[in-house]
């Protein structure tokens, strides 16, 4: 986004709606990254693991690609400085991949005396990476190795309504950052 800012300014000067420009940029970036993921990971997974686990891995990888493109576009529209925008994106990736899990573990240990089953399901919905991990692990049927927490996740996310809710949450993770970034881009002075 930062390297094509002049091109985006040229597109904005044309009789095109800003919303159309922004959603087209998202579609191009997300489509190409998702296609690269599907070719690079999807084909080998389908060759060696063509079952529900492999399909869930491919689906979660494609959805996470869409989610992080939407988040990166939000970061790029919020700041004009390239280094700051890339830093924000890297921090968000680090947060969702590592720091969030540490925060949840800290809360679980601090409130170990209280029933945290339902809040734990809500906490996992706040992190698309964890939600994807859990859905893949449940397809692998290793929830027994996850202990009591795995049983809770299997009860909720292992059911059809839980799967629909989790996929809805993941699609919400795509739509909300994309909607916010589109609104910002519509009113931004380039």
trRosetta pair geometry for C-beta under 8 A, 3 or more apart (Angstrom, degrees):
i j d omega theta_ij theta_ji phi_ij phi_ji
1 4 6.4 -74 -145 49 25 93
1 5 7.2 59 152 -69 61 76
1 8 7.6 27 -162 -42 72 147
1 25 7.2 77 -105 170 92 137
1 72 7.7 170 -4 138 128 93
1 73 6.5 138 -65 -120 148 67
1 76 4.0 67 78 169 150 159
1 77 7.7 -82 171 -54 153 67
1 85 7.8 -106 74 152 117 154
2 5 6.0 -13 -160 -37 37 110
2 76 6.4 -132 -48 -143 81 111
2 82 4.2 101 -167 -108 160 100
2 85 6.4 165 -60 62 126 146
2 86 8.0 -60 -5 -45 148 97
4 7 4.4 -45 -173 42 87 120
4 8 5.8 95 125 -28 86 93
5 8 5.5 -52 -146 35 35 113
5 9 6.4 38 153 -20 65 102
5 190 7.9 178 -175 -158 92 109
6 9 5.6 -52 -150 35 33 112
6 10 6.5 37 149 -20 64 102
7 10 5.5 -50 -151 34 35 114
7 11 6.5 35 150 -18 65 103
8 11 5.6 -51 -149 36 35 112
8 12 6.4 37 151 -22 65 104
8 21 7.0 115 -149 163 80 129
8 25 7.3 11 -104 -77 110 146
8 190 7.2 -149 113 -132 100 147
9 12 5.6 -50 -146 34 33 113
9 13 6.6 34 153 -21 63 103
9 190 5.2 -178 -105 144 90 137
10 13 5.8 -56 -153 32 32 111
10 14 7.1 35 148 -24 62 101
11 14 5.7 -52 -158 24 39 114
11 16 6.1 -44 174 53 83 141
11 21 5.0 135 134 -128 128 130
12 16 7.5 -100 -112 66 28 98
12 18 6.4 27 -122 -100 93 89
12 21 6.5 -76 -77 -2 67 175
12 190 5.8 123 49 20 166 153
16 20 5.6 -115 176 76 96 123
16 21 5.6 101 122 -55 125 101
17 20 4.3 90 67 3 93 105
17 21 7.1 -161 94 -7 50 83
18 21 5.5 -53 -150 35 37 113
18 22 6.2 32 156 -17 70 107
18 185 5.8 -174 162 129 114 93
18 186 4.8 148 91 -110 134 60
19 22 6.0 -57 -145 39 29 107
19 23 6.1 20 160 -11 66 111
19 182 5.7 51 -128 -171 78 114
19 185 7.9 138 -90 89 45 111
19 186 6.1 11 -62 -84 81 112
20 23 6.1 -58 -140 43 26 104
20 24 6.0 29 158 -21 63 111
21 24 5.8 -61 -150 37 25 111
21 25 6.5 26 154 -19 63 105
21 185 7.9 -141 84 149 102 134
22 25 5.7 -52 -150 34 32 111
22 26 6.5 32 151 -17 64 104
22 73 7.8 119 -170 175 93 133
22 181 6.9 -178 -176 123 132 93
22 182 5.0 157 104 -115 146 76
22 185 4.6 128 -85 88 141 159
22 186 7.6 -81 -7 -53 145 73
23 26 5.4 -49 -147 38 36 114
23 27 6.2 40 152 -22 66 103
23 178 7.7 70 -108 178 77 115
23 182 6.7 23 -58 -104 85 126
24 27 5.5 -49 -143 36 33 112
24 28 6.3 33 156 -18 64 105
25 28 5.9 -55 -147 37 29 110
25 29 6.3 21 159 -10 65 110
25 73 7.3 139 112 -124 111 130
26 29 6.1 -62 -144 44 28 104
26 30 5.6 15 166 -8 68 117
26 69 6.7 124 -152 135 76 114
26 70 6.9 40 -143 -95 122 70
26 73 5.9 -31 -94 -58 93 168
26 178 6.0 68 -132 -133 161 114
27 30 6.2 -58 -131 47 22 103
27 31 5.5 24 166 -22 62 117
28 31 6.0 -56 -136 38 19 110
28 32 6.3 12 165 -12 59 110
29 32 6.2 -63 -147 39 24 103
29 33 6.2 13 162 -9 64 112
29 69 5.3 162 119 -156 110 126
29 73 7.3 155 62 -66 153 115
30 33 6.0 -60 -141 44 28 105
30 34 5.9 26 161 -17 66 113
30 65 6.8 129 -153 131 72 92
30 66 5.1 52 -155 -117 123 70
30 69 4.4 179 -87 83 83 162
30 70 7.5 27 -82 -47 129 75
31 34 5.9 -59 -141 41 24 108
31 35 6.1 25 159 -19 63 110
32 35 5.7 -53 -143 38 29 112
32 36 6.3 32 155 -20 63 105
33 36 5.6 -51 -146 36 32 113
33 37 6.4 34 153 -19 64 103
33 65 5.0 -176 123 -174 107 118
33 69 6.0 172 43 -70 147 126
34 37 5.6 -51 -149 36 34 112
34 38 6.2 32 153 -19 66 106
34 62 5.1 59 -148 -146 103 84
34 65 4.8 158 -86 99 71 143
34 66 6.4 22 -72 -57 124 83
35 38 5.6 -53 -144 37 32 110
35 39 6.3 27 158 -14 66 106
36 39 6.0 -56 -143 40 28 106
36 40 5.8 13 163 -6 65 117
37 40 6.1 -65 -135 48 24 101
37 41 5.5 -24 -178 27 66 115
37 42 6.9 79 128 -25 65 99
37 61 5.3 -172 172 143 131 112
37 62 6.1 174 94 -88 134 61
37 65 5.2 -129 -15 -59 153 148
38 41 7.0 -62 -111 58 15 78
38 42 3.9 -3 -162 0 56 145
38 43 7.6 81 150 -28 59 76
38 58 6.9 63 -119 -162 75 106
38 62 6.4 33 -66 -86 96 111
39 42 6.6 1 -44 44 14 102
39 43 6.0 10 -161 -13 41 118
40 43 7.6 92 9 28 1 100
40 44 7.9 -21 157 6 40 110
41 44 6.5 -69 -156 45 33 101
41 45 5.9 26 157 -18 71 116
41 57 7.7 -123 153 137 118 106
41 58 7.0 172 113 -109 100 74
41 61 5.8 -92 92 153 151 170
42 45 5.8 -62 -143 40 27 109
42 46 6.0 24 161 -17 66 110
42 58 4.8 73 -113 -128 89 119
42 61 7.7 -156 -64 73 83 136
42 62 8.0 37 -70 -55 122 108
43 46 5.9 -58 -144 39 27 108
43 47 6.4 28 156 -21 63 106
44 47 5.5 -55 -146 35 34 112
44 48 6.1 -2 169 8 70 111
45 48 6.6 -73 -139 53 25 87
45 49 5.3 -50 -169 55 67 103
45 50 7.9 125 134 -74 63 54
45 54 4.5 160 161 -156 98 100
45 57 5.7 -146 -149 87 151 129
45 58 5.8 -175 82 -61 147 99
46 49 7.5 -67 -90 65 14 58
46 50 5.1 50 -163 -92 58 93
46 54 6.2 140 -87 152 43 136
46 58 7.4 29 -53 -59 91 145
47 50 7.2 56 -63 -43 4 104
48 54 7.7 165 82 -102 64 136
49 53 6.1 -70 167 88 119 102
49 54 3.7 160 112 -72 91 119
49 57 7.5 37 99 23 135 141
50 54 5.6 -69 -96 61 22 154
50 55 7.9 55 -159 -46 49 88
51 54 5.5 100 46 14 55 100
51 55 7.2 -113 109 -1 30 94
52 55 5.6 -55 -143 42 34 111
52 56 6.1 36 157 -22 67 106
52 139 5.2 -145 122 -157 97 114
53 56 5.8 -55 -147 36 28 110
53 57 6.4 32 152 -22 63 105
53 136 7.0 75 -157 -162 76 73
53 139 4.5 160 -99 127 64 113
53 140 5.3 76 -119 -79 128 69
54 57 5.5 -51 -149 32 33 114
54 58 6.5 30 154 -17 65 104
55 58 5.7 -53 -148 37 34 110
55 59 6.2 33 154 -18 66 107
56 59 5.6 -53 -143 39 32 111
56 60 6.1 30 159 -17 67 107
56 135 6.0 -150 -174 135 122 96
56 136 5.4 166 121 -105 115 63
56 139 4.4 177 18 -25 158 163
57 60 6.1 -57 -143 39 26 106
57 61 6.2 26 157 -18 62 110
57 136 5.6 70 -84 -123 70 120
58 61 5.9 -57 -147 38 28 111
58 62 6.3 25 157 -17 64 108
59 62 5.9 -58 -148 38 28 109
59 63 6.3 24 156 -15 65 109
60 63 5.7 -56 -143 41 31 109
60 64 6.1 30 157 -18 66 107
60 132 3.8 125 -164 -153 120 105
60 135 6.1 168 -81 76 128 121
60 136 5.8 -77 7 -54 159 107
61 64 5.8 -54 -143 38 28 108
61 65 6.5 35 153 -23 62 103
61 132 7.9 119 -57 -170 40 140
62 65 5.6 -50 -152 30 32 115
62 66 6.8 30 151 -15 63 103
63 66 5.7 -53 -152 36 36 111
63 67 6.2 37 151 -22 68 106
63 128 7.5 -141 129 -175 103 121
63 132 6.9 -177 77 -94 115 119
63 167 7.9 -121 -102 -139 156 72
63 170 4.9 14 171 162 141 132
63 171 7.6 -78 -141 -69 114 59
63 174 7.4 -103 -162 -49 76 121
64 67 5.4 -49 -141 36 36 115
64 68 6.2 24 164 -10 68 107
64 128 6.2 157 -108 133 79 116
64 129 6.7 71 -124 -95 127 66
64 132 5.7 -18 -57 -57 118 164
65 68 6.4 -63 -144 42 24 99
65 69 6.3 27 156 -20 62 108
66 69 5.9 -57 -148 35 29 111
66 70 6.5 28 155 -18 64 106
66 174 4.8 -8 134 -110 111 125
67 70 5.9 -60 -156 36 29 109
67 71 6.4 23 151 -15 66 108
67 128 5.0 -138 -175 122 170 172
67 170 6.9 -84 -65 -168 128 77
67 173 4.6 3 -126 124 116 113
67 174 5.4 -92 -89 -76 61 72
67 177 7.7 93 -164 28 60 135
68 71 5.3 -46 -138 40 41 112
68 72 6.0 45 157 -21 67 103
68 93 7.0 48 -136 -93 127 95
69 72 5.7 -54 -143 39 30 111
69 73 6.3 31 155 -20 64 105
70 73 5.9 -54 -148 35 29 110
70 74 6.6 32 151 -20 62 104
70 173 7.5 146 67 139 138 64
70 174 5.1 151 -21 -151 154 55
70 175 7.8 -50 -141 -40 159 12
70 177 4.1 119 140 84 102 115
70 178 4.4 -68 -137 -53 113 87
70 181 7.2 -169 -171 11 69 136
71 74 5.6 -52 -152 34 34 113
71 75 6.5 34 150 -18 65 103
71 89 7.3 131 120 -126 94 79
71 92 5.9 -162 158 137 132 153
71 177 5.0 -64 -83 -151 53 170
72 75 5.5 -51 -148 37 35 112
72 76 6.3 33 153 -20 66 106
72 89 5.0 39 -116 -120 84 127
73 76 5.6 -52 -143 37 34 111
73 77 6.3 27 159 -15 66 106
73 177 7.3 123 64 141 89 105
73 178 7.0 39 72 -108 133 66
73 181 4.9 91 119 168 95 169
74 77 6.1 -59 -145 39 28 103
74 78 6.3 31 156 -25 63 110
74 177 4.4 -93 -34 -170 140 98
74 178 7.7 -101 -55 -72 99 30
74 180 5.8 36 -122 86 119 108
74 181 4.1 -118 -92 -66 65 113
74 184 7.7 101 -141 24 68 141
75 78 5.8 -57 -147 32 30 113
75 79 7.0 -24 172 25 64 101
75 85 5.2 130 140 -158 94 78
75 88 4.4 179 -150 101 122 123
75 89 4.9 -178 75 -65 165 82
75 92 6.9 -133 -66 -4 137 143
76 79 7.3 -86 -146 57 24 70
76 85 5.0 67 -104 -166 56 140
76 89 7.9 17 -49 -55 80 122
76 181 8.0 45 58 -143 79 130
77 181 4.8 130 27 -153 144 90
77 184 4.9 124 135 98 125 126
77 185 5.2 -76 -136 -66 140 89
77 188 6.6 -133 -171 -45 96 157
78 85 7.5 151 64 -109 82 91
78 88 7.4 -104 71 123 126 174
78 181 7.9 -80 -38 -110 82 84
78 184 6.8 -34 -80 179 62 166
79 84 4.8 -102 152 103 153 118
79 85 4.8 -167 75 -70 109 86
79 88 6.8 140 16 -8 137 144
80 85 7.9 -125 102 -41 4 123
81 84 3.9 56 88 18 115 115
81 85 6.3 169 86 -15 58 86
82 85 5.8 -59 -146 38 28 110
82 86 6.3 23 159 -14 65 107
83 86 6.0 -56 -145 39 29 107
83 87 6.2 32 153 -21 63 109
84 87 5.5 -55 -147 38 30 115
84 88 6.4 34 153 -22 64 103
85 88 5.7 -48 -147 32 32 112
85 89 6.5 31 153 -17 63 104
86 89 5.6 -53 -149 37 34 112
86 90 6.3 33 153 -17 67 105
87 90 5.8 -55 -144 38 31 108
87 91 6.2 31 156 -19 65 107
88 91 5.7 -55 -146 38 29 111
88 92 6.3 29 155 -19 64 106
89 92 5.8 -54 -148 36 30 110
89 93 6.5 31 153 -18 63 105
90 93 5.7 -52 -149 36 33 112
90 94 6.3 33 152 -18 65 106
91 94 5.6 -55 -147 39 32 112
91 95 6.1 37 153 -24 66 105
92 95 5.5 -50 -145 34 32 115
92 96 6.3 23 159 -11 65 106
93 96 6.1 -60 -146 42 28 102
93 97 5.9 14 161 -10 66 117
94 97 6.0 -64 -136 45 25 103
94 98 5.8 -35 -175 35 65 109
94 99 6.2 55 134 -12 79 110
95 98 7.5 -79 -120 56 10 68
95 99 4.6 -47 -130 51 52 124
95 100 5.9 73 160 -38 67 92
96 99 7.9 10 -12 48 19 85
96 100 5.8 12 -126 -4 32 135
96 127 5.6 159 -146 -151 79 93
96 128 6.8 -7 -160 48 134 79
96 129 4.7 122 153 -1 100 126
96 130 8.0 -134 -175 -14 75 84
97 100 7.8 112 40 26 18 101
97 101 8.0 -42 142 -4 32 114
97 129 5.7 -106 -91 172 55 174
98 101 6.2 -73 -163 34 30 107
98 102 6.6 21 154 -14 69 109
99 102 5.6 -57 -152 37 37 113
99 103 6.3 39 152 -21 69 105
100 103 5.6 -54 -150 36 33 113
100 104 6.4 32 153 -17 66 104
100 126 7.6 -165 -155 106 131 99
100 127 4.7 142 141 -95 158 142
100 129 7.7 135 52 54 138 113
100 130 6.8 -117 109 -29 127 127
101 104 5.8 -54 -147 37 32 110
101 105 6.3 32 154 -18 65 106
101 127 7.9 168 -57 152 67 173
101 130 6.8 158 -80 -85 89 119
102 105 5.7 -54 -146 38 31 111
102 106 6.3 36 154 -22 65 104
103 106 5.6 -51 -148 33 31 114
103 107 6.5 27 154 -15 64 105
104 107 5.7 -55 -148 39 32 109
104 108 6.3 35 152 -22 66 105
104 120 7.6 92 -166 -133 115 79
104 123 5.4 128 -115 157 115 142
104 130 7.9 80 -9 -106 160 163
105 108 5.5 -52 -145 35 32 113
105 109 6.4 27 157 -14 65 105
106 109 6.1 -59 -150 39 28 106
106 110 6.2 24 155 -17 65 112
107 110 5.7 -56 -140 40 31 110
107 111 6.0 -10 171 17 68 110
107 116 7.8 152 131 -141 97 150
107 123 7.7 -172 72 -104 147 154
108 111 6.8 -75 -136 57 20 80
108 112 6.5 57 156 -81 60 76
108 116 6.4 -165 -118 87 73 162
108 120 7.4 51 -92 -97 107 113
109 112 5.8 -8 -149 -45 32 112
111 114 4.7 -41 174 37 96 115
111 116 5.9 111 106 -67 114 129
115 118 7.8 42 132 14 98 88
116 119 5.1 -64 -159 56 72 109
116 120 5.2 83 138 -38 90 101
117 120 5.9 -60 -152 30 22 113
117 121 7.0 21 153 -17 60 102
117 152 4.9 -149 -147 -131 99 140
118 121 5.8 -49 -153 30 37 111
118 122 6.7 34 151 -14 65 103
119 122 5.4 -55 -150 39 40 112
119 123 6.1 45 150 -25 71 102
120 123 5.4 -46 -144 33 34 115
120 124 6.6 35 156 -20 63 100
120 149 6.8 -109 158 -136 156 100
120 152 6.7 55 80 114 130 149
121 124 6.0 -52 -152 32 31 109
121 125 6.9 33 149 -20 61 103
121 152 7.0 -126 -59 148 101 110
121 153 7.5 166 -99 -100 86 63
121 156 5.4 -2 -120 75 138 173
121 157 7.9 -173 -135 -40 101 95
122 125 5.6 -55 -156 32 37 113
122 126 7.0 40 147 -25 64 101
123 126 5.6 -53 -158 25 38 115
123 127 7.4 5 155 4 65 104
124 127 6.4 -74 -155 48 39 92
124 130 5.0 -126 -144 119 77 119
124 131 5.4 125 155 -80 89 73
124 134 6.0 15 -167 -12 143 153
124 153 7.6 68 -21 -110 172 108
125 131 6.2 66 -107 -82 39 129
125 166 7.4 -130 -103 -116 88 68
125 169 4.8 -98 -150 -150 99 156
127 130 4.1 52 95 18 117 112
127 131 6.4 167 90 -15 62 86
128 131 5.5 -56 -144 39 35 115
128 132 6.2 37 157 -20 67 105
128 169 7.8 -174 -100 128 78 93
128 170 5.8 103 -135 -122 103 77
128 173 4.6 108 -71 -164 130 175
129 132 5.9 -55 -151 36 29 110
129 133 6.4 31 151 -20 63 106
130 133 5.5 -52 -146 36 34 114
130 134 6.2 32 157 -19 67 105
131 134 5.9 -53 -146 35 29 109
131 135 6.4 27 156 -17 63 107
131 166 5.8 176 -173 -159 114 104
131 169 6.5 -134 -141 98 164 127
131 170 6.4 -161 108 -72 138 97
132 135 5.9 -57 -146 37 30 109
132 136 6.4 28 156 -16 65 106
132 170 7.3 92 -68 -106 88 130
133 136 5.9 -61 -152 38 29 108
133 137 6.2 25 155 -17 66 110
134 137 5.7 -55 -144 39 31 111
134 138 6.3 32 157 -21 65 105
134 153 5.4 -120 -166 -161 121 141
134 157 5.9 65 132 70 116 174
135 138 5.8 -51 -146 34 30 111
135 139 6.8 31 153 -18 61 103
135 157 6.2 -121 -90 171 71 129
135 163 7.4 104 -131 -124 112 80
135 166 6.0 163 -76 136 124 151
136 139 5.8 -57 -155 34 34 110
136 140 6.6 29 149 -17 66 107
137 140 5.5 -57 -149 37 36 111
137 142 5.6 -83 -168 61 85 100
137 143 6.5 114 135 -72 98 71
137 146 6.9 80 151 -50 140 136
137 150 7.7 -100 133 -126 125 103
137 153 7.9 25 85 117 115 147
138 141 7.4 38 179 -75 37 39
138 143 5.6 31 -110 -56 66 120
138 153 6.4 -134 -74 131 118 106
138 154 5.9 163 -128 -102 107 70
138 157 5.7 -156 -38 106 164 110
138 158 5.1 -149 -170 -86 132 86
141 144 7.7 14 162 1 69 98
142 145 4.8 -28 176 28 87 118
142 146 6.9 96 123 -26 76 93
142 150 7.6 -96 117 -142 57 144
143 146 5.2 -50 -155 29 48 118
143 150 3.6 163 -174 173 71 108
143 151 6.7 132 149 -68 111 39
143 153 6.3 -148 -134 76 120 104
143 154 4.3 110 150 -59 167 120
143 158 7.3 -55 -36 -64 163 132
144 150 6.4 -136 -50 109 11 145
144 151 8.0 54 -103 -67 49 83
145 150 6.8 105 65 -51 45 167
146 149 5.5 -93 149 80 101 89
146 150 2.6 125 73 -60 110 118
146 151 7.8 -169 85 -16 96 55
146 153 7.0 -25 107 33 153 130
147 150 5.7 115 50 12 40 102
147 151 7.4 -77 128 -4 37 94
148 151 5.6 -52 -154 32 37 113
148 152 6.7 38 149 -19 66 102
149 152 5.6 -51 -152 34 36 113
149 153 6.3 34 151 -16 67 105
150 153 5.6 -54 -145 40 33 110
150 154 6.0 35 154 -22 67 106
151 154 5.6 -51 -142 36 30 112
151 155 6.4 35 155 -23 62 103
152 155 5.8 -53 -153 31 29 112
152 156 6.6 6 158 0 64 108
153 156 6.3 -68 -146 48 30 95
153 157 5.1 -18 180 26 74 118
153 158 7.2 93 128 -26 63 94
154 157 7.0 -56 -101 60 19 81
154 158 4.1 18 -167 -20 57 142
155 158 6.6 28 -32 37 8 109
155 159 7.1 1 168 -23 39 110
155 162 7.9 132 117 -51 44 157
156 159 6.7 -74 -170 22 20 104
156 162 4.4 145 156 -116 56 138
157 162 4.4 -144 -104 147 23 126
157 163 6.6 89 -174 -73 59 58
157 166 5.6 49 -130 -44 97 145
158 162 6.4 26 38 68 34 141
158 163 7.6 4 -170 -51 11 97
159 162 4.4 92 56 10 83 107
159 163 6.9 -146 93 -8 42 86
160 163 5.6 -53 -145 35 31 113
160 164 6.4 32 155 -19 64 104
161 164 5.6 -54 -147 37 34 112
161 165 6.3 36 154 -20 67 105
162 165 5.6 -52 -145 37 33 112
162 166 6.2 30 156 -18 66 106
163 166 5.8 -54 -143 38 30 108
163 167 6.3 27 157 -15 64 106
164 167 6.0 -55 -145 40 29 107
164 168 6.2 33 152 -21 63 108
165 168 5.5 -57 -150 38 30 115
165 169 6.4 33 151 -22 65 103
166 169 5.5 -48 -147 33 34 113
166 170 6.5 35 152 -18 64 102
167 170 5.6 -50 -147 36 35 112
167 171 6.4 33 153 -15 66 104
168 171 5.8 -55 -147 40 32 108
168 172 6.3 38 150 -23 64 104
169 172 5.4 -51 -150 33 33 116
169 173 6.7 40 148 -23 63 99
170 173 5.5 -46 -154 28 37 115
170 174 7.2 35 146 -16 61 97
171 174 5.5 -47 -157 31 43 112
171 175 6.2 32 151 -15 72 108
172 175 5.7 -58 -137 42 35 104
172 176 5.8 30 169 -20 72 108
173 176 6.8 -42 -125 32 22 104
173 177 7.3 12 175 0 52 108
174 177 7.3 -81 -167 44 22 95
174 178 6.1 8 157 -10 64 124
175 178 5.7 -68 -144 46 29 110
175 179 5.7 30 161 -24 70 110
176 179 5.7 -53 -140 36 27 110
176 180 6.3 25 160 -16 63 106
177 180 5.7 -55 -143 39 32 110
177 181 6.1 28 159 -16 67 109
178 181 5.9 -56 -142 41 28 107
178 182 6.2 32 155 -22 63 107
179 182 5.7 -53 -146 35 29 112
179 183 6.5 29 155 -18 63 104
180 183 5.9 -55 -151 35 31 110
180 184 6.4 29 152 -17 65 106
181 184 5.6 -52 -145 38 35 111
181 185 6.1 35 155 -19 67 107
182 185 5.7 -55 -143 39 30 110
182 186 6.3 37 155 -26 63 105
183 186 5.7 -51 -150 29 30 115
183 187 6.9 1 161 3 62 109
184 187 6.5 -79 -155 48 29 91
184 188 5.8 41 153 -48 70 111
185 188 5.4 -44 -133 14 32 121
